[in-house]
Amino acid sequence: MNFGKALNLAAGLLILVAFLLLACGGEKFPLPQQPEEGGGSTIVSDTTYIQLRPVWDAAAGYSLNQPQDILIGREPLIYIADTGNDRILMLDLAGNILDQSQTIDNPVALTQDSKLNLLIVTDSNKIYRINLTAVQHQIAAAPVELVFEEVDNPDRRYTAIAALLTSTQGRGTISYFVTATGGDKNDNQVLIFPEGFQVRVPDAINLEANGLGILSASSPSGITALRDFSGDFIFCMIGQNSFKVQWLTPGEFGYAARLNPAAGNFDLFAIDKFAQPEDVTLDTEGNIYVIDAELNYLFKFSAAGEEQQSFGEAGAGEKLLRSNTICRRYRQ
């Protein structure tokens, strides 16, 4: 295994732990117990959830206030959108806080592109960027740059963002997917921005705004891009849609469904499977994770849409996960 692949694997394992054990607001629910054989020995499944020590809470020095997103970066470092404190926290893989960004009002989601820039949305019509390489990763010294404001639509709200790396004539091209909602029906979209944000009105993916079926977007809430040079993305939504998690892939005439409910019985598309899926992510094996804040549930699906080890129930106490957990954005 080469060094880069080892880093990917390590980050992939960490993302599972972070996904399950970091907390925002809301109820808590317990981690699943590993089943035991008749002789009392533990059976270890392909997914093992482990309580982080120390717990990332105020008692351990983590003064988080309603954090809404977490990113395992490409370095790799950990970044947390500490929403209630109007900042981005930078941590190492051991969970040590390294520093914090300058003030960003209400950061709710973030991503990192292949140039190690952080891109942040704030549940408004604005997108911000932090250029880490320009300040040798001294995040406290990095200006928070407003790179886009949709001035023609002040009521639009950007809820999530994912960086994409594709190839154009043999050269890497960076772009960004952004989920958007708002008071107008057509505000509900997945938008795509070029690296330089040199647009006045962003292009939208070919989705039906506020639609009820596949290839539509109704209050989209989270998004993740697949591996570099794939072009695929998965997004989720909390609106009145029958298929609240959708995996799309680019085609000759726009985006199409990679998994289509018309092609078979997928657990991912089961009736009433989700209530309020707030975010979605992937691990290095292509498994899909969806966090549902209303059901207090974490779902795990294979890349084929089959449900794997999922868990959740409301409760309180030690070794518990809070319902409105922050999402993971891991770039493969």
Secondary structure as UniProt FT lines:
FT   HELIX           3..21
FT   STRAND          28..30
FT   TURN            38..39
FT   HELIX           58..60
FT   STRAND          69..72
FT   STRAND          78..82
FT   HELIX           83..85
FT   STRAND          87..91
FT   TURN            93..94
FT   STRAND          97..100
FT   STRAND          109..112
FT   TURN            114..115
FT   STRAND          118..121
FT   STRAND          126..130
FT   HELIX           133..135
FT   TURN            136..137
FT   HELIX           139..141
FT   STRAND          145..149
FT   TURN            151..152
FT   TURN            154..155
FT   STRAND          157..168
FT   TURN            169..170
FT   STRAND          171..181
FT   HELIX           185..187
FT   STRAND          189..194
FT   TURN            195..196
FT   STRAND          203..204
FT   STRAND          208..209
FT   STRAND          216..217
FT   STRAND          220..225
FT   TURN            228..230
FT   STRAND          233..237
FT   STRAND          245..251
FT   TURN            252..253
FT   STRAND          254..257
FT   HELIX           261..263
FT   HELIX           267..269
FT   TURN            271..272
FT   STRAND          277..282
FT   TURN            284..285
FT   STRAND          288..292
FT   TURN            293..296
FT   STRAND          297..301
FT   TURN            303..304
FT   STRAND          320..322
FT   STRAND          327..330
//
